[in-house]
Amino acid sequence: MGIGFKQGTSVQLIVIAIEEVLQKHLLDESAIAGIATIDTKASDTALVELCNRQNWLLRTFSAEKLSTVPVPNPSTIITKTKGTPSVAEAAAILAADNAGLGAKLLVPKNIFRGSGLPGVVTVAVAEETQP
């Protein structure tokens, strides 16, 4: 699962975003192999706390690596601020490609705001391509 978020986003909003994506797309939480994002978020308290609590692997990728992944929903704003057109979708695809066989996006990015909680979260889901 790929995640992008604004600095200061609450762990509660990240959890809500993940739960809503799973429910909407009829995916089970046990299918989450880990969380992937941009390397600048590697020590973000909310994300680290969530991954530790759920026992999820946290994988991070540089903007340079993320920018090599073709995605259906690139963002000019993210390109300007992060140096890559995608965080959530690109990170999901890279993380799902464990065996080097490729990966496909199952759920394009979904953006979550508000609910009275600080921040913005983007979530995307990919799976490894089966031979």
N, C-alpha and C positions, 0 to 999 in steps of 0.2 A: 504494500500500500504506500503510495506516495503522498506526502503532505507538504504543503507550503503554508506559511502563516506570518502574520505581522508580529514584530517584536512586541512583547507585552500581552500576547494572547493568553487567555486563561486556559488552564488544563480542562476545565469544564466545557468550554466551547469546542476544544479539540475532541473531547469524548462525544459530545452531542453530534458533531460533524461525522465522526466515524460511525456511530450508531445509526444515524439517518441514512448514510450511504449503504450500509449493510442491509438495513430493513428495506429500503426502496428497491434494491437490486437482488433481494432474496439470497444474500450471502451470509454464511455463518462466520461468527467471530473466530472460530477455530481455524478457518482458512487463512487467517492473517499470519504470514510467516515472519513479518517484521514491518517496521516503518522505515521509509527512505525519504531523505530530504537533502537540501543543499548543505555543504560542509560548514557554513557559517552558523548553522543552527545546532551543531553537534553538542554544545554544552548548554542549550536552552533549558532552564529549570523545568518548565511545564512538560516539555517533550521527554526529557530524561526521566522525570518522575513517572509519567504515563508508561513509558517502555519498561521501566523497572517494576512497576506495579503489575503490569500485564505479562511480564516475562517475554517481551518482544525484543527481537534483535533490532538495534538502531543502525542503519547504514546511511552513510553520507557520501555525497559526490560533489566534486568541484563544479563551479559554474562552467568551466571549460568542458568538462566531461558531459554535463547535462546538455550543453548547447549542441552536442553532436547527434542528439536523438531527435529524429523527426516526430513531431506531435501534431495532432489535429487542431489544437487550440492555443497557438502561440500568443504571447502577450507582449505588446510593445512596452508597456509600463514595467513589467518584470525584466525585460531585456535592458532597459535603461537603469533600473535600480540594482539588479543582481548579476547582469552580464550573461544572462541566458534567457531564451524566450519561454522557458518552462521550468518549473520546479516540480510540482506534483506529478504531472503526467510523465515527464522524462525520468524522474527518480523512480516511479513505479515500474516503468519499463526496464530500466537498468537493473533494479533489484530483483525483478522476476526472472531475468536471464541468467540463472545460476550456472547452467551447463554450456553456455555459449551457443545455444540453439536458436536463440531469439525469444522474444516475448511479445504478447499482444495486449493492447489496452482493452480491458473489459468494461471499465467505467471511466468515461472521460471526466475531466475535472468538474467538481461541484464546489461552488463557493458558498460559504456560510458566514453570516454576520449577525451581530445583535444578540437577541434573546436576553438582553439586559447584561450581557457579559462582554468584557473588553476583547477586542481583536477581530481578526478576519482569518478564516481557515479555508484552504483549498485541499480537496481530497480527490485522488484518482486511484484506480485499481487496475493492476495488470496481472497476467498469468504467463507462466513459461509456455512456450510453444512445444507441443508434443511431437516427437518424431513420427 
